[in-house]
Each structure stands twice: as C-alpha cells, then as structure tokens.
Amino acid sequence: MVKIDVETSLDRFREFIILSTCRSFIPDELYMDRDVFPERETTVGPIYVEAEDKVTVKKIGEISFVKAVNVLGVIYESKSGNTKLRWRQTRDRFGKVSGEASGNSVVNLITAGVITKSYVEKVLNVEKSSTENGTPSSDDTGPDKPQ
C-alpha cells in the first residue's frame, strides 16, 4: 500500500477511475465527455461523485455513468478494498487526492498522470526511512499542482 496525498486535476482522477473500473466497456461518447463519471452503488467497492447536480445517462452492469456539474468530491474504493482514495475540490477542476492505493492502483494512477514514478519512489523511501528511524513522513504534490 502506498499513501497518496497529491494535488491533481479532476480530469486525471476521472481517467484513473475509468482505467480502474470500466475502460474496456465505456462507450466512446461517454469516455470523451469529461463531465461523465462512473459510479458504483455497491457495499463492496463503491464509487460516488458528489456534485451540485448530476443525472444518470447510462447503466452498464453495476456501473452507472453520471453527467455531473461542478464536482465537489469523488470517493473511490476498489472492490478488493485495498485502495481507498478521495478527490476533494480545491479550485475549479483541481483538487487534492488522498488515501491509500494498492500496487495495481498505483500503476493506474501513474498511467492517468495523477502521480509520477518518482513520487512513488520518494513515498516508499520516506516510509522505509520513517520505519527504520522513527522520523515522520513528508508530503509531496503530483504533476498537476496549480500555480
């Protein structure tokens, strides 16, 4: 498990969720619409989009695709329960992602551009150092930190 605490765009976090859940079957028109997000209303692996307004545009299996206006937050939990991440809006379509991610989710976070390989290496080195000598870990930011 890797602790995640970075700033990133909503678009990059959306891409991570799609890669993790439905890239193989999301219709192209929904994939191209950056206001459409997957949601999953299960007790195992829920995905929830908090927005000023949203409407379901399509349902495929256990995934509902919702069109959301002014997204305030997104909660993502993997079906295995090994990844639990939250994106919270800080400004417009930028926000902060925090939580813990499994190895598979780390790959998807890197692929989506939410984090970099060097971020993961730094976090793992800080956690290793912290465990070895009792020093606190430090935060870093992702590649999208707003100015």
PAGU-949623 format. One line per field, with one value per residue (C-alpha): residue number from 1; residue in one letter; y, x, z. Coordinates in pm, 1 decimal, decimal comma, always signed. Layout:
num = NUM | ...;
residuo = a | ...;
v = Y | ...;
u = X | ...;
w = Z | ...;
% end
This chain:
num = 1 | 2 | 3 | 4 | 5 | 6 | 7 | 8 | 9 | 10 | 11 | 12 | 13 | 14 | 15 | 16 | 17 | 18 | 19 | 20 | 21 | 22 | 23 | 24 | 25 | 26 | 27 | 28 | 29 | 30 | 31 | 32 | 33 | 34 | 35 | 36 | 37 | 38 | 39 | 40 | 41 | 42 | 43 | 44 | 45 | 46 | 47 | 48 | 49 | 50 | 51 | 52 | 53 | 54 | 55 | 56 | 57 | 58 | 59 | 60 | 61 | 62 | 63 | 64 | 65 | 66 | 67 | 68 | 69 | 70 | 71 | 72 | 73 | 74 | 75 | 76 | 77 | 78 | 79 | 80 | 81 | 82 | 83 | 84 | 85 | 86 | 87 | 88 | 89 | 90 | 91 | 92 | 93 | 94 | 95 | 96 | 97 | 98 | 99 | 100 | 101 | 102 | 103 | 104 | 105 | 106 | 107 | 108 | 109 | 110 | 111 | 112 | 113 | 114 | 115 | 116 | 117 | 118 | 119 | 120 | 121 | 122 | 123 | 124 | 125 | 126 | 127 | 128 | 129 | 130 | 131 | 132 | 133 | 134 | 135 | 136 | 137 | 138 | 139 | 140 | 141 | 142 | 143 | 144 | 145 | 146 | 147;
residuo = m | v | k | i | d | v | e | t | s | l | d | r | f | r | e | f | i | i | l | s | t | c | r | s | f | i | p | d | e | l | y | m | d | r | d | v | f | p | e | r | e | t | t | v | g | p | i | y | v | e | a | e | d | k | v | t | v | k | k | i | g | e | i | s | f | v | k | a | v | n | v | l | g | v | i | y | e | s | k | s | g | n | t | k | l | r | w | r | q | t | r | d | r | f | g | k | v | s | g | e | a | s | g | n | s | v | v | n | l | i | t | a | g | v | i | t | k | s | y | v | e | k | v | l | n | v | e | k | s | s | t | e | n | g | t | p | s | s | d | d | t | g | p | d | k | p | q;
v = +0,0 | +346,4 | +659,6 | +914,3 | +1285,5 | +1495,5 | +1776,8 | +1691,5 | +1779,2 | +1621,6 | +1503,7 | +1299,9 | +1145,4 | +1064,7 | +890,3 | +686,0 | +572,5 | +477,2 | +283,3 | +103,5 | +14,1 | +39,3 | +134,4 | -186,0 | -112,8 | +259,0 | +390,0 | +631,1 | +919,1 | +889,9 | +848,7 | +1165,4 | +1370,6 | +1493,3 | +1560,1 | +1190,8 | +975,5 | +610,8 | +539,4 | +207,5 | +174,8 | -143,3 | -207,6 | -358,2 | -110,7 | +193,5 | +489,1 | +808,3 | +1151,2 | +1447,0 | +1733,1 | +2030,2 | +1841,4 | +1503,0 | +1276,8 | +913,4 | +888,3 | +513,3 | +199,2 | -95,4 | -383,8 | -246,2 | +82,2 | +387,7 | +670,5 | +1008,7 | +1352,1 | +1580,5 | +1960,0 | +2126,2 | +1817,9 | +1881,5 | +1541,3 | +1183,1 | +875,8 | +566,4 | +228,3 | -77,9 | -399,5 | -563,2 | -283,0 | -233,1 | +111,5 | +392,3 | +736,3 | +1067,9 | +1362,9 | +1693,0 | +2011,8 | +2297,3 | +2525,3 | +2473,7 | +2135,0 | +2099,7 | +1921,2 | +1700,0 | +1320,4 | +1143,4 | +788,2 | +457,8 | +270,7 | -87,5 | -170,8 | -210,8 | +123,1 | +289,2 | +173,9 | +323,5 | +646,8 | +678,7 | +594,9 | +858,2 | +1117,9 | +1161,3 | +1070,8 | +1010,2 | +716,5 | +945,2 | +1034,3 | +665,2 | +608,0 | +908,8 | +798,5 | +443,9 | +571,3 | +811,5 | +534,1 | +297,8 | +564,1 | +652,3 | +289,6 | +246,8 | +558,3 | +686,6 | +1013,2 | +1144,5 | +1116,2 | +1421,6 | +1525,5 | +1591,7 | +1704,1 | +1548,6 | +1671,1 | +1899,1 | +2125,7 | +2452,1 | +2772,6;
u = +0,0 | +119,6 | -4,6 | -130,4 | -151,7 | -127,4 | -295,7 | -430,0 | -698,5 | -1041,0 | -980,4 | -675,4 | -860,2 | -1155,1 | -913,6 | -776,2 | -1127,4 | -1211,9 | -884,6 | -957,8 | -1319,4 | -1464,0 | -1217,7 | -1291,6 | -1664,0 | -1733,2 | -1894,0 | -1664,9 | -1912,5 | -1922,4 | -1545,3 | -1490,3 | -1733,8 | -1521,3 | -1836,3 | -1938,8 | -1816,0 | -1862,1 | -2042,0 | -2089,4 | -2353,3 | -2235,2 | -2124,1 | -1803,6 | -1605,2 | -1832,6 | -1760,9 | -1950,5 | -1943,2 | -2051,8 | -2165,3 | -2401,6 | -2611,9 | -2586,4 | -2800,8 | -2755,3 | -2706,8 | -2643,1 | -2608,0 | -2391,4 | -2379,3 | -2301,7 | -2161,4 | -2383,2 | -2248,7 | -2348,0 | -2314,5 | -2204,1 | -2198,8 | -1943,5 | -1791,7 | -1704,8 | -1561,5 | -1519,0 | -1487,1 | -1326,7 | -1283,9 | -1160,4 | -1359,7 | -1072,2 | -1079,2 | -703,5 | -745,6 | -939,8 | -899,4 | -1081,7 | -1057,4 | -1174,3 | -1213,6 | -980,7 | -1034,4 | -1248,5 | -1144,8 | -840,1 | -831,5 | -642,8 | -632,0 | -563,8 | -580,3 | -406,5 | -350,3 | -259,2 | +14,7 | -235,4 | -395,7 | -53,1 | +5,9 | -329,7 | -255,7 | +74,5 | -88,8 | -358,6 | -96,5 | -221,5 | +121,1 | +468,5 | +704,8 | +941,2 | +657,7 | +605,1 | +978,2 | +1000,2 | +698,5 | +831,1 | +1178,5 | +1029,9 | +810,2 | +1109,2 | +1324,8 | +1043,1 | +1004,6 | +1377,5 | +1447,9 | +1110,9 | +1107,0 | +774,4 | +699,6 | +661,9 | +401,1 | +460,9 | +245,3 | +151,3 | +239,7 | -67,0 | -11,3 | -195,3 | +7,8;
w = +0,0 | -92,5 | +82,0 | -169,2 | -91,9 | -410,0 | -595,0 | -939,6 | -1188,8 | -1180,7 | -1537,8 | -1434,1 | -1137,8 | -1366,9 | -1604,3 | -1311,6 | -1213,7 | -1571,0 | -1609,2 | -1282,1 | -1349,3 | -1698,6 | -1974,0 | -2164,4 | -2198,0 | -2155,2 | -2475,5 | -2664,2 | -2644,8 | -2264,7 | -2240,3 | -2443,9 | -2230,7 | -1939,3 | -1734,2 | -1733,2 | -1442,7 | -1346,6 | -1018,9 | -840,8 | -568,7 | -400,1 | -45,8 | -186,7 | -395,5 | -401,6 | -629,6 | -555,6 | -722,6 | -509,6 | -734,0 | -740,8 | -993,5 | -1163,6 | -1376,1 | -1476,8 | -1853,9 | -1890,5 | -1682,2 | -1784,7 | -1538,3 | -1193,5 | -1329,3 | -1371,6 | -1585,5 | -1446,8 | -1600,0 | -1316,6 | -1289,1 | -1056,6 | -895,4 | -530,4 | -448,2 | -562,5 | -341,3 | -493,3 | -327,1 | -513,0 | -497,5 | -306,9 | -50,4 | -92,1 | -249,4 | -84,8 | -240,1 | -216,0 | -451,2 | -296,3 | -497,5 | -402,9 | -704,6 | -1016,0 | -1163,2 | -937,1 | -606,5 | -368,0 | -378,4 | -51,7 | +75,4 | +14,6 | -310,7 | -395,5 | -645,3 | -929,4 | -846,5 | -832,5 | -1192,2 | -1296,2 | -1104,4 | -1292,0 | -1626,9 | -1566,6 | -1470,9 | -1114,0 | -972,5 | -1111,9 | -1068,6 | -877,8 | -636,7 | -558,4 | -510,6 | -279,2 | -72,3 | -41,5 | +57,5 | +315,2 | +459,4 | +473,4 | +639,6 | +878,0 | +980,3 | +1028,9 | +1237,5 | +1357,1 | +1158,8 | +1025,5 | +655,5 | +431,7 | +177,0 | -191,4 | -476,7 | -806,6 | -1153,8 | -1175,3 | -877,1 | -958,5 | -950,9;
% end
